[in-house]
């Protein structure tokens, strides 16, 4: 009897031990799985972080992914966000570009299209890809401009790109051609890739259709901001600028100058408005120019990638415009940009020597102004005969963009009446009217 009791007790102890050992093993397995999950999560975050810089191709990511449960589908590299401000001369693009230049995480270039016309698309492509070795070769076709891209003082007009002074690792040594710090092309490309977005304004590109191939590029998330300005103040500004240029017009009659400049500007306006109508808004009609007919692939690519704004809307509602544009592009609001706008659109800004146009970027490319005052200043300066000379060749653009034609001198000078319709100031696939 005692023997049976002893055996039973031993067996019970064995069962208890077995249960305890099982519990320990299960605990170890759970801990190991948890640790493995944590490691995978950390690795995934690291891959996503690296991917956001877009420095590797999809194949390179796949080769680099060695951890379990990580697939190519999960970790395709993020598309590089790219913003193109498409505008004409003297349309407010310098001021508008500062919405991106003042953002500390955006890589912004000021009018990079200085190469030959045949190379402009190739140049844009390499800038969008952050490939500055190729950019240097393209500029090199024009005398010493291969060196131009290396010089800190010359990259897109004398340091108009804020990333140049935000990043202290861009420069190597002094260069005899530059007279200042020379940029390291490899570091420049790296800084470009690490930015949350690439942005630049172009006033040397004449057709929106030239951007189609970038819309279809699987590596790019392209956003096009199409900027217009009322041609009636834009034309006198263009004439004034050309008058300070040796290659400017030699015509003495001011009204004729205005007429010819307006014809050129509004051909540019009309051509691209027609493209928008037929290829983006898809309002094809029987009398449309067939050269602007677009297939569904191109039309769909423009969806959510196009936003039209007017300089007048941006000037009158700079903070609404900032919110709208950042939402459209998909970047976060930054207080530095809001502060800059506040400083440069107030009455004080025009009198503050720290923010005068000459101190910032010269007489014609300034970014400080009492915005609301500037909107109507041209109406008090110009004569009706000259304004009418602009209106006639531009009447289609004026009406299409929501501007109101003036009918006489009294109408022109009465600034209590606005000459633009704010409800037609912003047009895009995701928004019809300004906020």
C-alpha positions in Angstrom: 0.0 0.0 0.0 2.8 2.4 0.9 4.6 1.5 -2.3 1.6 2.4 -4.4 1.3 5.8 -2.5 4.9 6.6 -3.1 4.6 5.8 -6.8 1.5 8.0 -7.1 3.2 10.9 -5.4 6.2 10.6 -7.7 4.0 10.6 -10.7 2.2 13.7 -9.5 5.5 15.5 -9.0 6.5 14.4 -12.5 3.3 15.9 -13.9 3.8 19.1 -12.1 7.4 19.4 -13.3 6.3 18.6 -16.8 3.6 21.3 -16.7 6.1 23.9 -15.3 8.7 23.0 -17.9 6.0 23.4 -20.6 5.0 26.8 -19.3 8.6 27.9 -19.3 9.1 26.7 -22.9 5.9 28.4 -24.0 7.0 31.6 -22.3 10.4 31.4 -24.0 8.7 30.9 -27.4 6.3 33.8 -26.9 9.2 36.0 -25.8 11.2 35.0 -28.8 8.4 35.6 -31.2 7.7 39.0 -29.6 11.4 39.9 -29.9 11.4 38.8 -33.5 8.3 40.9 -34.2 10.0 43.9 -32.6 13.1 43.4 -34.7 11.1 43.1 -37.8 9.1 46.2 -37.0 12.4 48.1 -36.4 13.7 46.9 -39.6 10.6 47.8 -41.5 10.7 51.3 -40.1 14.4 51.5 -41.1 13.6 50.4 -44.6 10.7 52.9 -44.9 13.0 55.6 -43.6 15.6 54.8 -46.1 13.0 54.4 -48.8 11.7 57.9 -48.1 15.0 59.3 -49.3 14.5 57.5 -52.6 18.3 56.8 -52.9 17.8 53.1 -53.9 16.0 51.5 -56.8 13.2 49.0 -56.2 15.5 46.1 -57.1 18.1 47.4 -54.5 15.5 47.4 -51.8 14.5 43.9 -52.7 18.1 42.7 -52.5 18.5 44.5 -49.2 15.5 42.9 -47.6 16.7 39.8 -45.8 14.4 39.7 -42.8 11.4 37.3 -42.8 7.9 38.5 -43.6 9.1 41.5 -45.6 8.1 41.5 -49.2 8.8 43.7 -52.3 5.1 44.8 -52.2 5.4 46.1 -48.7 8.6 48.2 -49.4 8.5 49.7 -52.8 10.4 53.0 -52.5 8.2 56.1 -52.0 7.7 58.3 -55.1 9.7 61.4 -55.1 7.4 64.4 -54.5 8.1 67.1 -57.2 6.5 70.5 -57.6 6.7 72.6 -60.7 5.5 76.2 -60.7 4.6 76.8 -64.4 4.4 80.5 -65.1 5.3 83.3 -67.4 7.6 86.2 -66.8 6.4 88.9 -64.3 3.4 86.8 -63.0 4.4 86.7 -59.3 6.2 83.4 -59.5 9.2 84.7 -57.5 7.0 85.5 -54.5 4.9 82.3 -54.9 8.1 80.2 -55.1 9.0 81.3 -51.6 6.1 79.2 -50.3 8.5 76.3 -50.9 11.9 78.0 -50.6 11.1 79.0 -47.0 10.0 75.5 -46.0 13.1 73.9 -44.2 12.5 70.4 -45.6 12.0 71.4 -49.2 14.7 71.5 -51.9 13.9 74.6 -54.0 15.5 75.9 -57.1 14.9 79.3 -58.6 14.5 79.1 -62.4 16.9 76.3 -63.3 16.2 76.2 -67.0 19.2 78.1 -68.4 20.3 75.5 -70.8 19.6 75.4 -74.6 16.0 75.0 -75.4 16.6 71.5 -76.8 18.0 70.4 -73.4 15.3 71.8 -71.2 13.3 68.6 -70.8 16.5 66.6 -70.3 17.6 69.1 -67.7 14.3 69.0 -65.8 14.4 65.2 -65.8 17.9 65.1 -64.2 17.0 67.8 -61.7 13.9 65.8 -60.7 16.0 62.7 -60.4 18.6 64.6 -58.3 21.3 63.6 -60.8 23.6 66.5 -60.7 26.5 64.9 -62.6 24.2 64.9 -65.6 23.0 68.4 -64.9 26.6 69.6 -64.9 27.2 68.0 -68.4 24.1 69.8 -69.8 25.2 73.2 -68.5 28.7 72.4 -69.8 27.4 72.6 -73.4 27.4 76.4 -72.9 31.0 77.6 -72.4 31.9 77.6 -68.7 28.4 76.8 -67.4 29.6 73.3 -66.4 31.2 75.2 -63.5 28.0 77.2 -63.0 26.2 74.4 -61.2 29.1 73.9 -58.8 29.2 77.5 -57.6 27.3 78.3 -54.4 26.7 81.9 -55.5 25.4 80.9 -58.9 23.1 77.9 -58.3 19.8 79.2 -59.6 20.5 82.9 -59.3 22.8 84.0 -56.4 21.7 81.8 -53.6 17.9 82.2 -54.1 17.6 78.6 -52.9 17.6 78.5 -49.1 18.8 75.0 -48.8 22.3 76.3 -49.8 22.7 78.1 -46.6 20.8 75.7 -44.4 23.2 72.8 -45.1 26.8 73.4 -44.2 28.1 70.2 -45.8 27.4 71.2 -49.4 30.7 73.0 -50.0 34.2 71.9 -50.6 36.9 74.5 -51.2 37.1 77.8 -52.9 37.1 77.7 -56.6 38.8 80.3 -58.9 35.8 80.4 -61.3 33.3 80.8 -58.5 35.2 83.2 -56.2 33.3 81.6 -53.4 32.6 78.1 -52.0 32.3 75.4 -54.6 29.5 72.8 -54.2 30.2 69.1 -53.9 27.9 67.6 -56.7 27.6 64.3 -54.9 26.5 66.0 -51.6 24.2 68.2 -53.6 22.5 65.2 -55.1 22.2 63.6 -51.6 20.6 66.7 -50.1 18.2 66.7 -53.0 17.2 63.1 -52.4 16.8 63.6 -48.6 14.3 66.5 -48.9 10.6 65.8 -48.5 10.0 67.5 -51.9 11.8 69.1 -54.8 10.3 72.3 -56.0 11.2 74.9 -58.7 9.6 77.5 -60.8 10.0 77.6 -64.6 9.4 80.6 -66.8 11.4 79.2 -69.7 9.0 76.3 -70.5 6.2 77.2 -72.9 4.0 74.1 -73.1 2.3 72.3 -70.3 2.5 69.2 -72.5 6.2 69.2 -72.0 5.5 67.9 -68.5 3.5 64.8 -69.6 6.5 62.4 -69.4 7.1 63.4 -65.8 3.4 62.7 -64.9 3.9 59.2 -66.2 7.2 58.6 -64.5 6.6 55.9 -61.8 9.3 57.4 -59.6 7.7 60.8 -59.4 4.6 62.3 -57.6 4.4 65.4 -59.8 2.3 68.4 -58.8 1.9 71.3 -61.3 1.0 74.7 -60.0 -0.1 76.8 -63.0 0.2 80.5 -62.1 -1.5 83.3 -64.0 -1.5 87.1 -63.5 -3.9 89.6 -65.1 -2.1 90.6 -68.3 -2.9 94.2 -67.9 -0.4 94.8 -65.0 1.9 91.9 -66.2 2.6 93.5 -69.6 3.8 96.9 -68.3 6.0 95.1 -65.8 7.5 93.0 -68.6 8.1 96.2 -70.7 9.7 97.9 -67.7 12.0 94.9 -67.2 13.0 94.7 -70.9 13.7 98.4 -70.9 16.5 97.8 -68.4 17.8 95.0 -70.7 20.1 95.6 -73.7 18.1 93.1 -75.7 14.8 94.8 -74.9 12.5 96.3 -77.5 13.6 99.4 -79.4 10.0 100.4 -80.3 9.4 104.0 -79.1 5.6 104.0 -79.0 4.5 102.7 -75.6 1.0 101.7 -76.8 2.5 99.6 -79.6 5.0 98.0 -77.1 2.1 97.1 -74.9 0.2 95.6 -77.8 3.0 93.4 -79.0 4.0 92.2 -75.6 0.4 91.4 -74.8 0.1 89.4 -78.0 3.1 87.3 -77.0 2.0 86.8 -73.4 -1.6 85.9 -74.3 -0.6 83.4 -77.0 1.2 81.7 -74.2 -1.9 82.0 -71.9 -4.3 80.8 -74.6 -2.3 77.9 -75.8 -2.0 76.4 -72.3 -5.6 77.2 -71.3 -6.6 75.3 -74.4 -4.4 72.4 -73.4 -6.0 72.4 -69.9 -9.5 72.5 -71.4 -8.8 69.5 -73.7 -6.4 67.4 -71.8 -7.0 68.1 -68.1 -10.7 69.1 -67.9 -11.5 67.0 -70.9 -14.0 69.4 -72.4 -13.2 68.5 -76.0 -15.3 70.1 -78.7 -15.5 70.0 -82.4 -13.7 73.3 -82.9 -10.8 72.3 -80.6 -7.3 72.3 -81.9 -6.6 68.6 -82.6 -2.9 69.1 -81.7 -4.2 69.3 -78.0 -6.2 66.1 -78.1 -5.0 63.8 -75.3 -5.6 60.2 -74.7 -7.1 58.9 -71.5 -3.7 57.9 -70.1 -2.5 61.4 -70.1 -5.8 62.8 -68.9 -5.9 60.4 -66.0 -2.3 61.2 -65.1 -3.2 64.9 -64.7 -6.0 64.0 -62.3 -5.1 65.4 -58.9 -1.8 66.7 -60.3 -2.9 70.1 -61.6 -3.9 73.3 -59.8 -4.4 76.7 -61.4 -4.1 79.8 -59.3 -3.9 83.5 -59.9 -1.4 86.0 -58.6 -4.3 88.1 -57.4 -5.7 85.4 -55.2 -2.3 84.6 -53.7 -1.7 88.3 -53.0 -5.1 89.0 -51.5 -5.3 85.8 -49.5 -1.7 84.6 -48.9 -2.5 82.3 -46.0 -5.5 80.7 -47.6 -3.3 80.1 -50.7 -0.6 78.6 -48.5 -3.0 76.2 -46.8 -4.6 75.2 -50.2 -1.3 74.6 -51.9 0.3 72.6 -49.1 -2.8 70.4 -49.0 -2.7 69.9 -52.7 1.0 69.1 -52.7 0.8 66.9 -49.6 3.3 68.6 -47.3 2.9 69.8 -43.7 2.4 73.4 -42.7 5.5 75.1 -41.4 5.5 78.1 -39.1 8.6 79.5 -40.7 6.7 80.0 -44.0 3.8 81.6 -42.3 6.1 84.0 -40.5 7.9 84.8 -43.8 4.6 85.6 -45.5 3.5 87.8 -42.6 6.8 89.7 -42.8 6.7 90.1 -46.6 3.1 91.0 -47.3 2.6 93.8 -44.7 2.9 97.5 -45.2 5.9 97.5 -42.9 7.7 95.1 -45.2 8.0 97.6 -48.0 9.6 100.1 -45.6 11.8 97.7 -43.7 15.4 97.8 -45.0 15.9 94.2 -44.0 13.2 93.1 -46.4 13.5 95.5 -49.3 13.4 94.1 -52.8 17.0 95.2 -53.6 18.4 93.5 -50.5 16.6 90.3 -51.2 17.1 89.7 -54.9 17.3 92.8 -57.0 14.8 95.3 -58.3 12.8 93.0 -60.5 12.7 89.8 -58.6 11.7 91.1 -55.2 9.5 89.2 -52.8 8.4 92.0 -50.4 5.3 94.0 -51.0 2.2 95.5 -49.5 0.2 92.9 -51.5 -3.2 94.4 -51.6 -1.9 97.8 -52.5 0.1 96.3 -55.4 -3.0 94.7 -56.8 -4.5 98.0 -57.8 -1.4 100.2 -58.2 -1.3 99.6 -62.0 -4.8 101.0 -62.4 -3.7 104.4 -61.1 -0.5 104.4 -63.2 -1.7 103.2 -66.6 -3.8 105.1 -69.2 -6.9 103.6 -70.6 -5.6 103.7 -74.2 -2.6 101.5 -73.1 -4.8 99.1 -71.1 -7.1 98.8 -74.0 -4.2 97.8 -76.2 -3.5 95.0 -73.9 -7.1 93.9 -73.5 -7.8 93.4 -77.2 -5.4 90.6 -77.9 -5.9 89.2 -74.4 -9.7 89.3 -74.2 -10.1 85.5 -74.3 -7.5 85.0 -71.5 -9.0 87.8 -69.4 -12.5 86.3 -69.5 -11.3 82.7 -69.1 -9.3 83.6 -66.0 -12.2 85.5 -64.4 -10.8 89.0 -64.9 -13.2 91.9 -65.8 -12.5 94.1 -68.8 -12.5 97.8 -68.2 -14.7 99.9 -70.5 -13.3 103.4 -70.0 -10.9 105.6 -68.1 -13.4 106.1 -65.2 -13.9 102.4 -64.8 -10.1 101.8 -64.8 -9.4 104.4 -62.1 -12.2 103.5 -59.7 -10.4 101.0 -57.5 -13.5 100.5 -55.4 -14.5 98.0 -58.1 -12.5 94.8 -58.3 -11.4 93.6 -61.7 -11.2 90.0 -60.9 -13.6 87.3 -59.9 -12.3 85.4 -56.9 -14.5 82.4 -57.7 -12.5 81.8 -60.8 -9.1 82.2 -59.1 -8.4 78.6 -58.2 -9.2 75.7 -60.4 -8.1 72.1 -60.0 -9.3 68.5 -60.1 -9.9 68.4 -56.3 -11.1 72.0 -55.8 -13.1 74.5 -57.7 -13.2 77.6 -55.6 -10.8 79.1 -53.0 -11.5 78.4 -49.3 
